[in-house]
Amino acid sequence: MFSYIENTAALEQLVVRLGQCDVVTVDTEFQRTDTYYPEVGLIQIYDGESCYLIDPLVASINVLGDLLADESTLKVLHACSEDLEVFESSIGVRPASLFDTQIAAAMLGVGFSISYQNLVEHYLNIVVPKEETRSDWLRRPLTSAQLEYAALDVIHLFDVYQRQAVSLKELGRSAWVAEECAALGGEIATTISPRDAYRRIKGAARMRPEDLNLLRELCAWREETARIENMPRNRIVDERMLLNLVRTPPGSRHDLQEAGLKPRQIRKYGDQLLDTVALASAVPAESWPPLLAGSHVIDNKQVKSLRAIVEERAEAMNIAPEMLAKRKQLEELLRNIAQADDPESSLPVSLSGWRKSAIGEPLLEALRSS
């Protein structure tokens, strides 16, 4: 069923062979329990005829870089954001020429954010067992059940891809999927600037610039520390504690304790946190971050009205509504309309490309006539 690649020389030969393929399916098995970066335990590749299981614990997977970056070979993955993060952190490569079967499923009206198991059952009428999903992929030797599960992941995926490709071509949506997939990997969490990490904190959109300034410095410190120590962010300081520190800026270790930090955290990070708070207090007001986009008041009735248009269009096109436009995009459109002199220029970038004719222009027309 598969070839097990456990030395670098064999992997180098495989990369040359796979470089001649037009399409390969790819998957990774990894763990991320006690680390910031994912620890890859296995890489699976299938070329339509042969399946290869690559052991990254003994073979130098850096040699996969050329294949991953090769635009002439299409790499098919499912829900690939975490896989892209694995390749970025372990090889330093962001794969080119991608096809995500989860995106294709949404484009074909099969479902939004559909799981791999449901995808395979829908297209192939095969029930994929889940027992090995959370098994230990860093343990050696891997069991025969693990290896079979890993191999079938990419074998089934190739069959799914072929069926999706036919349907997309019939509907004239192949280019739409290609456009969506070309944008993948632009916001890998482990590669964003630490100074932008605060934007991902729930509740940041409701904060004043002064509070955002402190949150930005605290989140940047946490992100940098997590990367240096290769430790999960919440093991450093969790989100609830960060928000407590913003609400009541600490001036002493006692204040840190009041914010919910444990003695261990205070011993290890107390001085750094207090220094970070002091650094933030010295930032002049003109350098504070602006209000986040979500902080602007939005008319929920207008959002609901636009959402109804999206759902109507989605049903007519047999496409997942979330693929056409999410609430965030609708809110962005309304903010642009309110601030722009020319309504025609208010269409957000996120509603451009294939979405412009599919939903962007119909939304603008509805707003003009309302």
Backbone torsions as a table, in degrees:
resi	resn	phi	psi	omega
1	MET	NA	-30.5	-176.2
2	PHE	-154.3	161.5	171.6
3	SER	-108.9	134.0	-178.8
4	TYR	-97.5	116.9	-176.4
5	ILE	-98.3	112.7	-175.7
6	GLU	-130.8	24.6	170.1
7	ASN	-150.1	155.1	-172.5
8	THR	-67.4	-36.4	-179.4
9	ALA	-61.9	-44.5	179.1
10	ALA	-65.1	-35.9	179.3
11	LEU	-67.8	-38.9	178.2
12	GLU	-61.4	-42.1	177.8
13	GLN	-65.0	-38.2	179.8
14	LEU	-64.7	-41.8	180.0
15	VAL	-59.9	-40.6	177.8
16	VAL	-62.9	-43.1	-179.1
17	ARG	-65.9	-45.6	-177.9
18	LEU	-69.4	-24.4	178.2
19	GLY	-64.5	-14.7	178.2
20	GLN	-89.6	-4.9	-176.4
21	CYS	-87.1	144.9	175.0
22	ASP	-77.9	-35.0	-175.8
23	VAL	-140.8	137.1	169.7
24	VAL	-137.0	148.4	172.3
25	THR	-99.0	144.2	-172.5
26	VAL	-136.3	143.5	174.3
27	ASP	-150.3	161.3	176.3
28	THR	-132.8	151.1	170.6
29	GLU	-118.1	128.8	-175.6
30	PHE	-148.5	169.8	175.9
31	GLN	-129.1	152.5	-178.7
32	ARG	-154.6	57.5	-176.7
33	THR	-90.1	-46.7	-174.6
34	ASP	-119.8	16.4	-176.6
35	THR	-129.9	159.2	174.7
36	TYR	-77.6	-46.2	179.7
37	TYR	-90.1	144.5	177.5
38	PRO	-67.4	142.7	177.7
39	GLU	-104.0	109.6	-174.3
40	VAL	-78.5	131.6	-178.6
41	GLY	-109.3	-20.1	-178.9
42	LEU	-164.2	145.2	174.2
43	ILE	-126.0	128.4	-178.2
44	GLN	-112.8	136.3	177.5
45	ILE	-138.0	136.7	178.6
46	TYR	-132.6	133.1	-176.3
47	ASP	-106.1	12.5	-178.6
48	GLY	99.6	-16.7	179.0
49	GLU	-130.0	-42.3	-176.7
50	SER	-125.0	142.7	179.4
51	CYS	-110.3	138.5	-178.4
52	TYR	-127.1	128.5	175.7
53	LEU	-108.4	116.6	-173.0
54	ILE	-103.4	124.4	-179.2
55	ASP	-91.2	105.3	-177.1
56	PRO	-76.5	-6.6	179.0
57	LEU	-82.1	-16.0	-179.7
58	VAL	-126.8	-24.0	178.2
59	ALA	-104.2	141.0	179.8
60	SER	-75.7	103.4	-174.5
61	ILE	-77.1	-1.9	175.3
62	ASN	-58.6	-27.9	-178.7
63	VAL	-69.1	-11.9	175.1
64	LEU	-74.4	-11.9	-175.9
65	GLY	-55.2	-43.4	-178.6
66	ASP	-63.0	-42.3	179.5
67	LEU	-65.4	-45.4	-177.5
68	LEU	-64.2	-34.2	-178.0
69	ALA	-86.2	-8.6	-176.7
70	ASP	-73.2	116.2	-178.1
71	GLU	-75.6	-14.5	-178.8
72	SER	-81.9	-13.4	177.7
73	THR	-110.3	117.0	179.6
74	LEU	-75.5	128.1	177.3
75	LYS	-103.1	118.1	-178.5
76	VAL	-100.4	124.8	178.1
77	LEU	-135.9	169.7	175.5
78	HIS	-120.0	127.0	179.8
79	ALA	47.3	64.2	-161.0
80	CYS	-87.9	5.5	-174.9
81	SER	-57.2	-42.2	-179.9
82	GLU	-72.7	-34.9	176.7
83	ASP	-63.1	-40.9	178.1
84	LEU	-62.7	-36.5	177.7
85	GLU	-66.3	-38.7	176.9
86	VAL	-59.9	-47.9	-177.7
87	PHE	-67.8	-37.6	179.6
88	GLU	-64.1	-44.2	-175.5
89	SER	-81.0	-32.0	-175.2
90	SER	-93.2	-28.6	-177.2
91	ILE	-118.4	-21.8	-177.8
92	GLY	80.5	24.6	-178.0
93	VAL	-127.1	135.4	171.9
94	ARG	-101.5	110.3	-173.0
95	PRO	-54.9	143.5	177.0
96	ALA	-105.0	161.5	177.5
97	SER	56.1	75.5	-175.2
98	LEU	-109.9	151.5	170.9
99	PHE	-136.1	117.2	-178.9
100	ASP	-103.3	117.0	-176.7
101	THR	-67.7	-22.6	176.4
102	GLN	-70.1	-41.3	176.4
103	ILE	-64.7	-43.0	179.7
104	ALA	-62.0	-39.2	179.2
105	ALA	-62.8	-40.7	178.0
106	ALA	-66.8	-37.7	179.6
107	MET	-67.6	-24.8	-179.0
108	LEU	-98.8	7.0	176.8
109	GLY	76.4	13.6	179.8
110	VAL	-75.5	-31.7	179.7
111	GLY	153.9	153.4	-180.0
112	PHE	-96.6	135.8	-178.8
113	SER	55.7	38.7	-179.2
114	ILE	-67.1	140.6	179.3
115	SER	-73.4	161.3	178.9
116	TYR	-62.1	-43.1	-179.2
117	GLN	-60.3	-44.8	180.0
118	ASN	-68.7	-33.2	178.5
119	LEU	-63.0	-48.5	-178.4
120	VAL	-65.5	-39.2	179.1
121	GLU	-65.6	-39.0	-179.1
122	HIS	-65.3	-47.9	-174.0
123	TYR	-85.8	-35.0	-171.6
124	LEU	-114.7	-6.5	-177.7
125	ASN	57.6	38.1	177.7
126	ILE	-117.7	132.2	177.7
127	VAL	-92.8	116.4	-178.4
128	VAL	-88.5	124.4	177.9
129	PRO	-65.9	148.3	-175.9
130	LYS	-108.5	-0.2	-171.3
131	GLU	-58.1	-34.9	-173.8
132	GLU	-91.6	-3.0	-174.7
133	THR	-55.1	-44.7	-176.3
134	ARG	-104.3	20.9	179.9
135	SER	-74.7	171.3	-176.7
136	ASP	-82.2	103.9	-177.1
137	TRP	-86.4	-2.5	176.6
138	LEU	-98.3	-8.3	178.9
139	ARG	-75.3	144.0	175.7
140	ARG	-130.8	139.9	-1.5
141	PRO	-77.9	153.3	173.0
142	LEU	-70.7	147.4	-178.6
143	THR	-77.6	162.2	177.5
144	SER	-63.2	-32.7	178.2
145	ALA	-66.9	-40.3	177.4
146	GLN	-63.0	-45.3	-177.3
147	LEU	-65.5	-41.2	178.9
148	GLU	-66.1	-43.5	178.1
149	TYR	-58.5	-46.3	-178.0
150	ALA	-64.3	-40.7	-179.3
151	ALA	-66.4	-45.4	-178.4
152	LEU	-64.6	-27.3	177.5
153	ASP	-53.7	-50.7	-176.7
154	VAL	-83.3	-26.0	178.1
155	ILE	-68.0	-48.8	177.3
156	HIS	-62.4	-37.7	-176.1
157	LEU	-62.9	-34.4	178.9
158	PHE	-63.9	-42.8	178.7
159	ASP	-64.4	-41.5	178.0
160	VAL	-61.2	-46.8	-179.9
161	TYR	-56.3	-46.1	-178.1
162	GLN	-59.5	-40.1	179.4
163	ARG	-70.3	-40.4	178.8
164	GLN	-65.1	-40.9	-178.6
165	ALA	-59.7	-39.7	178.5
166	VAL	-65.0	-46.4	-179.0
167	SER	-64.5	-40.5	179.5
168	LEU	-64.0	-40.6	179.3
169	LYS	-64.8	-41.1	179.6
170	GLU	-62.5	-35.8	-178.5
171	LEU	-89.3	-5.5	-178.1
172	GLY	71.7	30.9	-176.7
173	ARG	-114.9	10.5	178.9
174	SER	-59.7	-42.7	-179.6
175	ALA	-67.0	-31.0	178.2
176	TRP	-63.8	-46.3	179.5
177	VAL	-64.8	-41.0	179.2
178	ALA	-60.3	-40.0	179.0
179	GLU	-65.5	-42.9	178.6
180	GLU	-63.5	-44.4	-175.8
181	CYS	-71.3	-27.8	178.8
182	ALA	-65.8	-23.2	-179.1
183	ALA	-89.8	-4.6	-177.7
184	LEU	-66.0	146.7	176.9
185	GLY	87.2	1.1	-178.7
186	GLY	-73.0	-20.5	-178.2
187	GLU	-130.0	51.4	174.9
188	ILE	-66.8	123.8	-170.9
189	ALA	-57.6	-34.5	-176.6
190	THR	-82.3	0.7	-179.4
191	THR	-120.7	-7.7	179.5
192	ILE	-66.7	157.1	177.6
193	SER	-62.9	131.6	177.9
194	PRO	-53.1	-29.8	-178.3
195	ARG	-77.1	-4.0	173.8
196	ASP	-103.9	-1.1	-175.3
197	ALA	-63.6	-29.0	-177.1
198	TYR	-62.9	-24.6	-178.3
199	ARG	-65.4	-20.0	-177.4
200	ARG	-90.6	-2.7	-177.6
201	ILE	-80.6	127.9	179.2
202	LYS	-65.3	126.8	-179.0
203	GLY	103.3	-11.9	-179.1
204	ALA	-63.5	-30.9	-177.6
205	ALA	-64.9	-19.2	-178.9
206	ARG	-97.8	3.9	-175.0
207	MET	-89.6	152.5	173.9
208	ARG	-76.2	157.9	178.8
209	PRO	-54.4	-37.1	179.9
210	GLU	-62.4	-42.5	179.0
211	ASP	-72.0	-36.7	177.2
212	LEU	-61.9	-33.8	178.9
213	ASN	-61.0	-47.1	178.9
214	LEU	-67.9	-41.3	179.1
215	LEU	-61.6	-40.1	179.5
216	ARG	-60.4	-45.4	-178.5
217	GLU	-67.7	-40.2	-179.8
218	LEU	-66.7	-42.5	-179.8
219	CYS	-68.0	-37.6	178.1
220	ALA	-63.9	-43.0	177.5
221	TRP	-61.6	-45.4	-178.8
222	ARG	-63.0	-42.8	-178.3
223	GLU	-64.2	-45.1	179.6
224	GLU	-64.1	-40.9	179.9
225	THR	-66.1	-42.1	179.5
226	ALA	-62.5	-38.8	179.8
227	ARG	-69.4	-42.5	-179.3
228	ILE	-64.6	-43.3	-176.7
229	GLU	-89.4	-4.5	-176.3
230	ASN	49.3	55.7	-176.4
231	MET	-131.6	143.5	178.5
232	PRO	-55.5	142.8	-177.4
233	ARG	-51.8	-47.4	-174.9
234	ASN	-70.0	-13.8	173.3
235	ARG	-76.0	-24.4	176.5
236	ILE	-76.4	-67.7	174.6
237	VAL	-152.0	128.7	-176.9
238	ASP	-81.0	170.1	-173.4
239	GLU	-62.1	-39.1	179.5
240	ARG	-60.3	-42.4	179.2
241	MET	-65.8	-40.1	178.4
242	LEU	-58.7	-44.5	-179.5
243	LEU	-66.1	-36.3	176.3
244	ASN	-62.7	-39.8	179.8
245	LEU	-67.1	-33.2	177.9
246	VAL	-71.8	-41.8	-179.8
247	ARG	-64.1	-39.8	-179.8
248	THR	-133.0	87.8	-177.6
249	PRO	-55.8	126.6	-176.1
250	PRO	-79.2	149.3	175.5
251	GLY	-122.4	-2.5	-178.2
252	SER	-153.2	170.2	177.6
253	ARG	-65.9	-31.3	176.8
254	HIS	-62.4	-39.9	178.2
255	ASP	-63.7	-35.3	177.6
256	LEU	-64.8	-39.9	177.3
257	GLN	-64.0	-40.3	178.1
258	GLU	-63.7	-28.8	-179.8
259	ALA	-77.4	-6.7	176.3
260	GLY	107.6	0.3	-179.9
261	LEU	-70.6	143.2	179.3
262	LYS	-81.1	157.0	179.6
263	PRO	-52.7	-39.5	179.0
264	ARG	-61.2	-42.6	179.9
265	GLN	-67.0	-39.2	-179.5
266	ILE	-66.9	-41.1	178.3
267	ARG	-61.5	-42.7	-173.7
268	LYS	-82.9	-38.2	-171.3
269	TYR	-120.5	-0.8	-174.1
270	GLY	-54.3	-51.5	-177.9
271	ASP	-63.4	-39.4	179.7
272	GLN	-64.4	-40.6	179.7
273	LEU	-65.7	-44.6	179.6
274	LEU	-64.4	-37.7	176.9
275	ASP	-65.6	-37.6	179.8
276	THR	-66.6	-41.2	177.6
277	VAL	-63.2	-42.2	178.5
278	ALA	-64.2	-39.2	177.6
279	LEU	-61.4	-43.5	-179.8
280	ALA	-64.4	-37.4	-178.3
281	SER	-67.7	-20.2	-179.6
282	ALA	-89.5	-5.1	-179.9
283	VAL	-74.5	124.5	-179.9
284	PRO	-65.5	153.2	-174.9
285	ALA	-57.8	-34.4	-178.5
286	GLU	-68.4	-13.4	179.0
287	SER	-103.2	3.6	176.2
288	TRP	-68.0	148.7	178.1
289	PRO	-68.5	147.8	178.2
290	PRO	-72.4	167.1	174.9
291	LEU	-56.2	141.7	176.6
292	LEU	-74.0	157.1	-173.6
293	ALA	-54.8	-39.5	-176.4
294	GLY	-70.7	-4.7	-177.6
295	SER	-80.7	-16.4	-179.6
296	HIS	-74.9	141.7	-178.3
297	VAL	-67.9	130.5	-179.7
298	ILE	-119.8	137.6	177.8
299	ASP	-77.0	108.7	-177.1
300	ASN	-63.0	-28.2	177.7
301	LYS	-66.1	-39.2	177.8
302	GLN	-66.7	-41.6	178.5
303	VAL	-61.1	-43.4	179.8
304	LYS	-62.8	-39.6	179.1
305	SER	-64.8	-43.7	178.5
306	LEU	-66.9	-37.3	179.4
307	ARG	-61.6	-37.4	178.8
308	ALA	-63.3	-37.5	177.9
309	ILE	-66.0	-43.1	178.6
310	VAL	-59.4	-46.3	-177.8
311	GLU	-66.7	-36.6	177.8
312	GLU	-65.2	-45.3	178.5
313	ARG	-64.3	-41.5	-178.6
314	ALA	-62.2	-42.2	179.2
315	GLU	-64.2	-42.3	-179.8
316	ALA	-65.6	-33.1	-177.0
317	MET	-92.6	-8.0	-174.4
318	ASN	54.9	59.1	179.3
319	ILE	-138.0	148.4	179.2
320	ALA	-61.8	128.2	-179.2
321	PRO	-54.2	-37.9	-178.9
322	GLU	-65.8	-24.1	177.3
323	MET	-74.2	-33.3	177.5
324	LEU	-70.3	-55.4	-178.7
325	ALA	-163.1	133.3	175.4
326	LYS	-96.5	168.4	-179.1
327	ARG	-56.7	-39.9	-179.5
328	LYS	-57.3	-40.3	-179.9
329	GLN	-70.7	-36.7	178.4
330	LEU	-66.7	-39.5	177.6
331	GLU	-65.9	-39.4	178.5
332	GLU	-62.9	-40.3	177.6
333	LEU	-61.8	-45.1	-179.4
334	LEU	-64.7	-38.2	177.4
335	ARG	-65.0	-42.9	-180.0
336	ASN	-63.1	-41.4	179.4
337	ILE	-60.2	-41.7	-177.1
338	ALA	-69.4	-26.9	-173.7
339	GLN	-103.1	-18.4	-173.4
340	ALA	-90.3	143.3	174.6
341	ASP	-75.6	-33.6	-178.0
342	ASP	-111.8	107.7	-178.5
343	PRO	-56.1	-29.6	-177.9
344	GLU	-65.6	-25.7	-178.7
345	SER	-94.1	7.7	-173.9
346	SER	-92.4	-3.0	-179.9
347	LEU	-67.8	121.8	-179.4
348	PRO	-62.0	155.1	176.5
349	VAL	-58.0	-34.2	-178.7
350	SER	-68.7	-12.5	176.4
351	LEU	-112.2	21.5	176.8
352	SER	-97.3	-163.7	-179.3
353	GLY	63.6	-139.6	-179.0
354	TRP	-63.7	-26.2	-179.2
355	ARG	-71.6	-20.6	-176.2
356	LYS	-57.9	-51.4	-179.7
357	SER	-80.3	-31.3	-176.2
358	ALA	-69.6	-38.9	-176.8
359	ILE	-145.4	-29.1	-176.6
360	GLY	-60.2	-52.5	-179.0
361	GLU	-66.5	-40.9	174.3
362	PRO	-59.6	-36.4	177.5
363	LEU	-67.3	-43.8	177.7
364	LEU	-61.1	-42.1	179.9
365	GLU	-62.5	-40.3	179.0
366	ALA	-65.6	-38.3	179.8
367	LEU	-70.1	-35.4	179.5
368	ARG	-66.7	-35.5	-175.5
369	SER	-91.3	-1.1	-177.8
370	SER	-86.4	NA	NA
